[in-house]
């Protein structure tokens, strides 16, 4: 009688591919929005510069931010799957917090991203269609308020604080898991700290290029973790 091979539980390869996808998907909005409007530096551009760019590149802006929305939603999926790999090394309450803050991060990011998919293109069209200085001034003020509101929620809370807490708590399980290389756990701690630093916007400080640096650290961690899971993860976790 042939014995069936043991199931790959938790889904190591699934977590590996998802983590790699999480690390790579950011390049879509980076290249598309970077070429169209100079993103992410454009986030701090004044309305008089940002709105004409959006009007001239509306299709690219919508596509780029739609890809960024997909990437942001995938964050919760990736973190949840990584948490499953080390669920035996974390208390149930901690694991729930990991997932909960990952979902909170996605919700906050989505609020920030939606401003570029709905109100901002409309403001850009209105700005381009009028030559009245008073109307343009009003549109600029609306843009500034929406950008400040959406940026604080999306970047400072979503990309920064909530994601930092989620990954920081996940690192507890990664560091305790004997089957996971220690460098993955240490890198996750560094990633959480980097994201937390990126949330300084909540204190009224413009993170500027710091946001790009902190996100890059996290993306490289996702890529490296996913690559290890695909190459050696199944064998290591089965033998642990």
LINURCOR-V369939 format. One record per backbone hydrogen bond with DSSP energy under -0.5 kcal/mol. NH is the residue of the N-H (numbers start at 1). CO is the residue of the C=O. If there is no record, write none. Layout:
BEGIN
nh & co
NH & CO
NH & CO
END
This chain:
BEGIN
nh & co
9 & 7
12 & 10
15 & 11
16 & 12
17 & 13
18 & 14
19 & 15
20 & 16
21 & 17
22 & 18
23 & 19
24 & 20
25 & 21
26 & 22
27 & 24
28 & 25
29 & 25
30 & 26
31 & 27
32 & 28
33 & 29
34 & 29
34 & 30
35 & 31
36 & 32
37 & 33
38 & 33
38 & 34
39 & 33
41 & 38
42 & 38
43 & 40
44 & 41
45 & 42
49 & 46
50 & 46
51 & 47
53 & 49
54 & 50
55 & 51
56 & 52
57 & 53
58 & 55
61 & 57
62 & 58
63 & 59
64 & 60
65 & 61
66 & 62
67 & 63
68 & 64
69 & 65
70 & 66
71 & 67
72 & 68
73 & 69
74 & 70
75 & 71
75 & 72
76 & 72
76 & 73
77 & 73
78 & 74
79 & 75
80 & 76
81 & 77
82 & 78
83 & 79
84 & 80
85 & 81
86 & 82
86 & 83
87 & 84
89 & 86
90 & 87
95 & 91
96 & 92
97 & 93
98 & 94
99 & 95
100 & 96
101 & 97
102 & 98
103 & 99
104 & 100
105 & 101
106 & 102
107 & 103
108 & 104
109 & 105
110 & 106
111 & 107
112 & 108
113 & 109
114 & 110
115 & 111
116 & 113
117 & 113
117 & 114
118 & 114
120 & 115
122 & 118
123 & 119
124 & 120
125 & 121
126 & 122
127 & 123
128 & 124
129 & 125
130 & 127
136 & 132
137 & 133
138 & 134
139 & 135
140 & 136
141 & 137
142 & 138
143 & 139
144 & 140
145 & 141
146 & 142
147 & 143
148 & 144
149 & 145
150 & 146
151 & 147
152 & 148
153 & 149
154 & 150
155 & 151
156 & 151
157 & 152
158 & 153
159 & 154
160 & 155
161 & 156
162 & 157
163 & 157
163 & 158
164 & 160
165 & 161
166 & 162
167 & 163
168 & 164
169 & 165
170 & 166
171 & 167
172 & 168
172 & 169
173 & 169
173 & 170
174 & 170
175 & 171
176 & 172
177 & 173
180 & 177
184 & 181
185 & 181
186 & 182
187 & 183
188 & 184
189 & 185
190 & 186
191 & 187
192 & 188
193 & 189
194 & 190
195 & 191
196 & 192
197 & 193
198 & 194
199 & 195
199 & 196
200 & 197
201 & 198
202 & 199
203 & 200
204 & 201
205 & 200
207 & 205
210 & 207
211 & 208
213 & 209
214 & 210
215 & 211
216 & 212
217 & 213
218 & 214
219 & 215
220 & 216
221 & 217
222 & 218
223 & 219
224 & 220
225 & 221
226 & 222
227 & 223
228 & 224
229 & 225
230 & 226
231 & 227
232 & 228
233 & 228
233 & 229
234 & 229
236 & 232
237 & 233
238 & 234
239 & 235
240 & 236
END
